[in-house]
Amino acid sequence: MADDDRSPDPFTALWNSQGDAMRQVWGGLMPGGTPQVMTDWAEIGAWSDTARKLQAMWLEFVSAKASAAGDPAHAFDPMQFMVMSQGWQAAAQQGLAATQSMAEEGMKLWQTVAAGAMSAGAAEPELPRADKRFADPAWRNHPAFALLHQTYLMVAETMTKAAEQAPGIDAEKKEQLTFATKALVEAMSPDNFLATNPVVLQRTIESKGENLVKGMRHLIQDLERGQLTHTDPDAFKLGENIAVTPGKVVHEGSLYQLIQYSPSTDQVLETPLVIFPPWINRFYILDLTPKKSFIKWAVDQGLSVFIVSWKSADASMKDVVWDDYIRAQMEAIDIVRERLAVPAIHAIGYCVSGTTLAAVLAIQARRGEAGKVASATFFTAQVDFEKAGELKHFIDDGQLEMIGNIAKDGYLDGRYMAATFNLLRGRDLIWNYVVNNYLLGEDYPAFDLLHWNGDVTNLPAKWHGDYLRDLYRGNKLVVPDALEADGTPIDLTRIETPIYIQAGREDHIAPAESVWRMTRHVRGDTTFVLAGSGHIAGVVNHPDAGKYQYWTGDSAAASLDDFVAGATEHKGSWWPHWRAWIENRSGTMVPAEGKRVPGGAGDTVIEDAPGRYVMTR
């Protein structure tokens, strides 16, 4: 058959059918389709000035990068943005063939959606698909843009379904393919590009391109720091308007500082609380502004509160492994017990530090030291990684090899981990900011949680690699004695400590089903609570905010689904429920005096909270 006789493939036919619509975009961007012609010399001059600004800013940045690298070929480090997504585009395209049904639906869109949008006197056309990215009326009021975004949503839906239903692929690979496909189609969205976003085009016309100049400035700043900016970098300062709960650093080692907070009540519960936050981020997620701070709230509830502030990894920590973090947690427990002359403490482990806390409890149980911890609370922590969610897409051999290659001097730059977590919710944490920061040129908001999210920490590369292999891939923690630490085999079934487990219903980092599984691996009494929202907002939910909800029920249920089916919903924060639970295991109230007040008479401390380790960049 001659080339001229062959019919185009469905994808080509589909996109060709949309070409005329996009030509209309440049025929008339304003209502009524009247082309905008600049005849005023002042206006032309303003646009010329904008172009010169953009060119000068970009050339200055490129020159500086090239000079710093000594070679123009290395002016950019391509790994500084979404390094974990390398190769995904090719993977996403494998096995995804366009279907005749999609082509037919594309033609239907052309005939109905576009035709309806062009009808004289029509208000807003009825569109078959809705998406918050295209909520602005500009996406519906112009026929070309209405057709464009509806076609995109149709193609994205078809590609995702094709990945989900790809034949001849095992379940794990199919999940990886689906995740990669979703990441790809999110990146392809027409709202991410100047030429296909009517809101950006309108802003550009109105400001004579000043939004692009401001956006270019944002882009260059982000390229220089190798990280996407989510919030005003100057809005928060540690110890001044964030992480301000009064306290003292009472111990310092090579891996962490131990902070004790000053009591705000005359009486406190006898058994103190020691919090182990994840070392992947700074500790002050639990001490944001006072209206959000879990630490301040716990202090005001009459608890003697301590927290570990982990050191951001540097070259001196190249040999740090899991054993070191386990020993650090056991050491902090003993320091607090000795400092306050109490037999036991309450412990909280958040995320990866919760995983480590479970190992600590198992080791203590085997050594006959289980009495050192009166109760353990786990915030969105996993011990069973079979259902660990989308992060498992980052642990194949290629990804692990890449992590090893980019680790400098034995530690992994925290920006790479930040890019990974952002990629899990690329639409909200990447592309939303590409549009707002770079295309619309909007000012950064002042948002404490996003400030913390961008305040990254470096990770010991050796331990991070072992963590991904042994826990995420190998799932060895739930196999009795498959792992050991500090010379002691780990068997979670030996744990009899009372346990409170909190999971987030919408958690994409530690899925609720995965967190739930801890109830199946320990021997002691467990209380499971399912909180509304996700990995952060589900935890950091001050009662005064009146947000979300939580569910309580039968923690001995056979599955999370069974728990949910019989659970009772409660409005607001789960914190008061936890406070009542821990009070029953805390002994009597004692005066808040002596070493219960850090830095008091006769007490030697190191420095004020939040300490130096959290300041290290």
N, C-alpha and C positions, 0 to 999 in steps of 0.2 A: 504494500500500500504506500502510495506517495506521501511525503510529509504533509503536503497541503490538504490531503484527504483525511488526515487524522483529526479526531475531535480533541479539544483541549481537556486535560484532566479536570475533575470537579473543582479543585481548589482554584485553578487558573480561571475557569469559567466563572466561578463565583466572584473572584476579585475583579475580573474584567467588567463584570456587570455593574460594579459599583463605581467605575471610573468616572462616568459622566457626573455622578452626584458630587464627587470631590472637586471636579472642575468648577462647580458652582460656588464652592467656598471662596475661591479667589475671584469669582465674578462679582460677588457682592457679599461682604461680611456683615453689613448692617441690616436691620429690619427693612423689608421691601426689596432687598437684593440690589440696592443702588451701589455701584462701585465707588470706593472711597479714593478720590484722586487728590493728591496734595498739590495745590497751586500756590499756597502762601509760602513765600521765601523764608519767613521766620520758622514756619513749621518744618520745612525741608532742612533748614539749618539745625534745628533741634534733633532731627533724626540723624543727621550727619555727625553731630556731636556725640550722640549715643553710640553710633558705630565706632567712632574713634576711641571712646572710653572702653568699650568691650574689647577692641583689638589691643589697646595698650595694656589693659589688665591681664589679658591672656598671654601676651608675649612676655610681659614682665615675669609672670609665674613660670612659663616654660623656660625662660632664660635662667632664672634662679635655680630651678630643678636641674637643668642640664649642667650648670656650673657646679652645683653641689655634687653631682654624680661624676663629673669629669668626662661625661660621654653623653651626647644628646640622645643616644639610643636608650639610655637608662633614665630619661627625664621623668618617667612615671613608674611607679611600682604597682603593677596591675593586681597584686594580691591584697592591696589595701582596701578594696571594696569587694564584698561577697566572694571571698577567696574559695569558700566551700562549694560554690556552685559551678566550678570549672568542669567543663565537659557535659553538663546536664542538658544543654540544648540538643546535642547529638543523641543523647540517651532518650530524651523525650520524643524525638522524631522517629525512633525505631518502632516499626510495627503500626504506626499511625497513618493509615491510608484514608484519604477523603472518600466519603460515601456519596452515592447518587442522591440519597435522601437529604443530605446537607445542601447539596447544590440546589435541589428542588425547593428547600426551605429558603435558601438565599434568594431565589427568584421570586418566591412569594413575598418576601420582605420588600424586594424592589417594587413589586406591583401594588402592594397594599400599604405598607408603612410609609414609603416615600411618596406614593400617590396621595395618601391621606394628608400627609404633612404639607403637600403643595396645593391642596385644595383652597380655593379662594374663600376667605372668611373663616377658615378653621381656626379654632383657639389652640388648644394643645392636642396633638394627635394621640390616639389610643395606641400604646406600644405594648408588644407582647412580653417584654422583659424589663424588670426594674433592677437597679443597682445604685447604691448610694454614691458611687463615683460619678454618676451621671444625673444627679438630682437637680442640678442647676437648670432652669428653663431653657438656657441657651442650647442645651443638647437636644431639646425637643422642638424648639421653635423654627429651626432652620432644617429644611429637608435633608441636606447633605449630612449634617451632623446627626440627625435622627437615624438615618440609614446607617451611617458609619458605626455608631456605638451599638446599635441593635445587631448589626452584622458581627461585630466583635464578640458580643455576648453569646451569640449563637455558635460561632466558631470555637470560643473558649469552652462552652458547654459540651460541644461535640468532641473536641480533643480530650477533655477530661474523661468523658464517658468511654472513649476508645481506649484510654489508658487503663481505666478500671476494669474493662472487659477484655483486655488483650489476651489472646489465647496462647497456650503453650508456655506460660511463665508462672513460676512458683509464687506463692502468696507474698513472700517477703520482697521479691524483685518487683512484683506488681505494685506493691505499696510505694517502693522507691520510684518507679516509673510514674505513678500517679502524682506523687509529691513533686517530682521534677517537672512534670507537665503543668501543674498548677503554677509553679514558680515561673515557668516560661510564659504562660498566657498572661499572668499578672504583669510581667515586664512588657508585654506587647500591647497593653491597653492604650487606646488612643488618647486618654487623658494625660499620659506621661510625656507627650510630645507637643512642642509649641505649635507645629503646623496643623495638628488635628485636635486641638483643645480650644473650643470657642471662648471659654472663659478667659484663658490666657491670651488669646488673640485680642479680645476686647480690652483687657487690661493693658496690653502692649500699645494698642491704638490710643487709648485714653491718656496714658502716661508718656507717650512718645518714646517708649522703649526703656524708660527708667527702671521698670520692674526687672528687665533683663540685665541691666547694669548691676542692680542690687543683687539679683540672683547669681550673677557671675562672681560677685564678691563672696557670696556665701559658698559657692562651689569651690572656689580657689582656697578659701580658708579650710574647708573640709578636706580637700585633697592634700593640703599641707599637713594637717594633723592626722590624715589617714583614717578618718572616722566621720560618719554622718552625724550632724548636729541636730538634736531634737528640741532643744530648749535654750533659752538665753544663757550663755555661759557665764555671764556676770551677775546673774540674779541671786545666786546663793553662795554663801561662804560658810564653811564648816566652823561650828562653834559660835557663829554670830546669828544666823537666822535659820540654820539647819543643823541637826545633831547638837542641840543646845541643852539637853537634860543635864543638870549639874552632877558632876562625879569626878573621880580621880582614877588615874592609872596606878594600880597597886602592885602590879607585877609585869615584868617584861622579859621575854626570851627571844631567841633567834627566829621564832615562827609566829609569835603573837604577843599582843599586849592584853592584859586583863584589866577591864574597867569595872569599878564599883560605883554605883550611883548613890547619891546622898538621899537619905530618907526624907519623906515629906509628911510623915505621920509620926505621932509620939510612940505608937506601938506598931510592931511588925511581926509577921509570922515567923516562928522560930526557924523553920527550915528555909534556907535561902534558895534563890533561883539563879541558875547559871545557863546562859544562852550561848549556843554555838551557831552563828550565822554561816552561810556558805562562803567559802574562800574564793568563789568565782566572782563575787561582788563585794563592795564595801559593807561593813556591818550596819551602817546607819539607815538601811531600809527600814529597820525597826525603830528608828529615832529620827523620823523626818520632822517636819514642822510640829510644834506642840499639839496641834489639833489632830494629828495623825499618828503620833508616836505611841507605839506599843510599850516602849520602855517607860516613858513618863506615866502612862496609864497604870502599868503594873506597880510602879513605885507608889503612886497615889492610892493604890489598892492595899497598901501595907505589906508589900513584898521587898525583901532585901535583894536587889537585882545586880547581877554581874553579867558582863558580856565579853566575849573574846573578839578582839580586833585583829584579824589575820594580816600578816605582812604580805604585801604584793611581791611576788617572786622576782628575784634578780639572779645574777650569775652565782652568788654564794649558795643558792638553793638548788643547784643543778642535780644534786644527789638525793633530794628529798623524795620520799616515797610515802605510801599510805601509812606505814608503821609510825612515821614521824607525826602525822596528824592524829593518829589514835593515841600515841603517847602524850601529845599536847593536850588532848581532851581529858585524859586520865589525870595528868598533872594539874590542870586547872581545877578539876573536881577536888583533888587533895589539898590544893592551896586554899580554896574557899572553906573547906571543912576545918582545916587547921586555923585559919584566920579567925573564924567565928566560933571555934570550939564546938562544932556540931557534928553528930555522927553521919549525917547524910544531907544531900542537896536534892533539889528538883532540877532536872535538866530539860532544856529545849534544844532540839536539833532541826535546823531549817535546811531543806533540800539536801545537797550532798553532805552537809555536816550531820544531817539526820541519818543518812546511810552510815556514816562513820560512827555516830552515837550508838546505832544498833550493834555494830561490831564491838564497841567498847563494853556494852552491857553483856554481850555474849562472853567476852574475855573475862570480865569481872565475875560472872557466874561460874565460869570454869575454875577460876582461882579462889573461889570462896569469898569474893569481895562484893557480892551483889548488894549488900546493905549500904554501900556508899551512896547509892542513888535511890531516893525514896519514891520517885516517879519520873517517868520520861514522857515528854510531849514531842510529837513529830509534826512539823509544818511541811506539808507537801513533799514528803520524803519517800524514797523508794528503796526497797531491799530486794524485791523480785522484779527483774527487768524484762520479763517475757513480753509484757504489754507496755513497754516504756515509751511508746508514741513516736513522734516524728523525729526526735533526736537520733533514733536508730538509723536514720538515713545517712548519717555522717560517720559511720563506723565501718565501712567496707575497707578492704585492703588499700585501695587507692587513696581514700581519705586519710587513713591512719599514716600512710607513707608521706603524704603531703604535710600533715601536721608535724611529723618528725623533721621534714626538710626545712620548714619555715621557723622552727624553734631556734632562737638565737641564744647562744651561750647557756643552753640548758633550760631555758624558760620560754613559755609561749606568750607572745604579746597579747594582752587582753583585748585588743581591738579585733582580733580574729574571732574570739569567742563572741564578742558583741555582734559582729556581722552574722555569725551563725544564728544566734537567738533572734536577731532582727529578721533573718530570712525565713524563720518559722512563721512569722506573720508579716510577710513582705508587703502586702497591700497596706497595712496600717503603719508599719514601722520603717518602711523604705520608700515606697512609691508615693505615699501621701505627702511625705516631706520633700521628695524630689519636686513634686508639683508646687507645693507651698513655698519652699525655700528658694528653689532655683528658677522656676518659671514665673510664678506670681511675685516673687521677691518680697514676701511678707516678713514682718518682724517676727523673731522667735518669741514664743510664749514663755512665761515664767512658771514652770511646772516642776515642783520638787521631785516627784517620782521619776520624771524623765531626766532630770539632772542627775539623780542617782544612777539611773540606767546607763548613762553615758560616762559615768565615773568608773572606768574599767580597772580591773586588777590583772596582773600577770600571773600565770600558773606554772608550777614546776612541770617541765615537759615530760620527765620520766614518769612521774606519778600520774599525770593526766593520761598518758598513753596506756599505762597499766589499768587505770580506772575504766577506760573505754573497752579495753580488751577483756578484762577479767569480769567486770560487772555488766556492762551493757551488752557485750557480745557473748561472753561465756556464761553469764548469769550464775556465777559460782557462789555468791554469797548465801543463796538459799540451799546450797548443797552442804550438809554437815561436814565440817573439817576439810572442805575443798580448798579453803584459804586459811592462812594464818597470819598473825601480826604480832610483833613484839615477842615472838617465840611461842605463841599460844594459838592452837587451832580454834577456828570460829565456828560455833554451832548455835544458830539463832533459837533453836528449839529449847535451849537451856534457859532462856530469858523468862523470868517470872516476875519481873518488875511491873507494877501497874503502868499501863501505857494509854495515852490519849493521842489519837491519830486524827489530824485534820487534813482534808483533801479539798481541792477546788473543783467545782462541777465543770468549769470551762477551762481547766488547766491544760495547756498544750505542751508544757515542759515535763511535768510529772502527772500524767493522766490519772484521774480519780480511780479508775479500775486498777491501775498499777499500784497506787498508794494503798488501796483497800487490801491488797494481798498480804500486807504485813500482818493482818489479823490471823492469817492462816499459818504463819511461820513461828510465832512465839507462843510460849506456854501460859504466860500470865494473863491476868484480866486486861481486856482492851476495851476502850471506849472510842468508837468511830463517829466522827462528825463530818458531814458534807457541807461545805460552805458555798454560797453563791459566788460567781466570778472565777478568776483564774489564779495563776501562780503568785501574783503579787497582791492585787486588789482583794483577792479572797482571804489573804492573811492580814493585810494592813487595812483593817476596816473598823475604825474607832466607833464605839457605840453611839457617841454624840452625833455622828454623821447620819444615822438612821438609814443606812444603805443596805441593799441586798437582803439575804436571808440565810438560814442554815437549817439542816435537817438532822434529827436524832432518831435513833431506832435500835433495831436488834443488831448489835455488833457481832453476834455469833451467827448471823444469817449465812446461808450457803454461798451467796454471791453479792456483788454490789447491786445488781438488778433486784435481788430479793430484798436487800436492805432498803432500797429506794421505794419499792412497792409498799412496804409497811412503815415507812418513815413518817415522822411528824414535822411539818414545816413551821419554823419560827421566824418572825420578821426581825431584821436588824443583824447586829454583830453577834458572833459566837463567843466573843471574849468573856462576857459575864458567865456563860455556861462553863467555860474552862476555869474561871476564877472560883466558882463554887466547887468544881471537881478537885482542884488542887488544894483548896482550903481543908477539905476532909482528910488530907494526907500531909498536913503541915505542922501538926502539933499545936502547942499553945501560942499565945501572943507574948512577946517579950519587949522590954523597953528598947527604943531605938537610941542606943548609947554605946560608948566604947568604940570598938572597931566596926560597929554597925554604921558609924558615921565616918567615912573615909577622910583622912587628913585631919582628924580631931586631935585632941591632946595626946601626945605620946605616940602618934601613928605616923610612920614614915611612908610617904607616897612618892611617886615619880614625877607626875605632872597632871594638869587638869585634863578632863575629858574634852574632846574626843581622842586626844593623844596624837602622837607623831605618825604612827604607822598608817593611819587612815589618810594622812596628808601626803604620803609618799606617792610620787607619780613615776 
